C-alpha cells in the first residue's frame, strides 16, 4: 500500500527535528564542555524523534504511537511554562494525531503490519 502524504510529512518533520536538534544540542555541549544529565536526556529525546521518523516511513505501528507519545510529552512539559508555548505544542500534537490516525493512515500502518507476516 502506498504511504499517505500526511504520514510522509510527519515522518520527515520528525527526522528533521531529531537531526537538527541533536546536532544543535551536541554543539552546545562541545562549546561549554560541561556534562549535565539534562544534556543526555535532551539528546535521547532528539534521537527518539529521529528513530520515530525513520520507522514511520517504514510503516511501523509502534512508531506511530511513539511519535504521538513524544509530542504529548512535550505538551505536558510545556504546560508548566508559558501558556502560548503550551497552546502551540497542544495544537501540533492534535495535528500529528490527526495525520497519523486518520483512516487512510490506519490502513497504511495495518497493511504494513500484515505484509511483514
C-alpha positions in Angstrom: 0.0 0.0 0.0 1.2 3.5 -0.8 2.2 5.7 2.1 -0.2 8.6 2.7 1.4 12.0 2.2 0.4 13.1 5.7 2.5 10.2 7.2 5.4 11.1 4.9 5.3 14.8 6.0 5.1 14.0 9.7 7.9 11.4 9.4 10.1 14.0 7.6 9.4 16.6 10.3 10.4 14.1 13.0 13.6 13.2 11.1 14.4 16.9 10.7 13.6 17.9 14.3 15.6 14.9 15.6 18.6 15.5 13.4 18.8 19.3 13.8 18.1 19.2 17.5 20.7 16.5 18.1 23.4 18.4 16.2 22.4 21.8 17.8 22.4 20.5 21.4 25.6 18.5 20.8 27.3 21.7 19.6 26.2 23.4 22.8 27.8 20.6 24.8 31.1 21.0 22.9 31.1 24.8 23.4 30.5 24.6 27.2 32.4 21.3 27.8 30.2 20.8 30.8 28.4 17.5 31.2 24.9 17.6 32.6 22.3 14.8 32.8 19.8 17.0 31.1 22.1 17.1 28.1 21.8 13.3 27.9 18.0 13.3 28.3 17.7 16.0 25.6 19.9 14.1 23.2 18.0 10.9 23.8 14.7 12.7 23.1 16.2 14.0 19.8 17.4 10.5 18.8 13.9 9.2 19.6 12.4 11.7 17.3 14.8 10.6 14.5 14.0 7.0 15.2 10.2 7.5 15.2 10.5 9.4 11.9 12.5 6.7 10.2 10.2 3.9 11.3 7.1 5.9 10.4 8.4 5.9 6.9 8.7 2.1 7.2 5.1 1.7 8.3 5.8 0.5 11.9 2.7 1.0 14.0 4.7 1.3 17.2 6.5 4.4 15.7 3.1 6.0 15.2 2.2 5.6 18.9 5.8 6.6 19.9 5.6 9.8 17.8 2.4 10.8 19.4 3.7 10.0 22.9 6.8 12.0 22.1 4.7 15.0 21.2 2.4 14.5 24.1 5.4 14.5 26.4 6.3 18.0 25.1 2.7 19.2 25.7 2.9 18.1 29.3 6.3 19.7 29.9 5.2 22.9 28.3 2.1 23.0 30.5 4.4 24.2 33.3 5.6 27.2 31.3 4.1 29.9 29.3 0.5 29.4 28.0 1.4 30.2 24.4 4.1 27.5 24.3 1.6 25.0 25.8 -1.0 26.0 23.2 1.4 25.7 20.3 2.6 22.2 21.4 -1.0 21.1 22.0 -2.1 22.3 18.5 0.9 20.5 16.9 0.0 17.3 18.9 -3.5 17.4 17.6 -2.3 17.9 14.0 0.1 15.0 14.4 -2.6 12.8 15.9 -4.9 13.6 13.0 -2.3 12.9 10.4 -1.2 9.6 11.9 -4.6 8.2 13.0 -7.0 9.1 10.2 -8.4 6.1 8.3 -6.0 6.3 5.4 -3.0 6.3 7.7 -4.5 3.5 9.9 -4.9 1.4 6.7 -1.3 2.1 5.8 0.0 1.0 9.2 -2.3 -2.0 9.3 -1.2 -3.0 5.7 2.5 -2.7 6.6 1.9 -5.0 9.6 0.2 -7.7 7.6 2.8 -7.6 4.8 5.5 -8.4 7.3 3.8 -11.7 8.3 
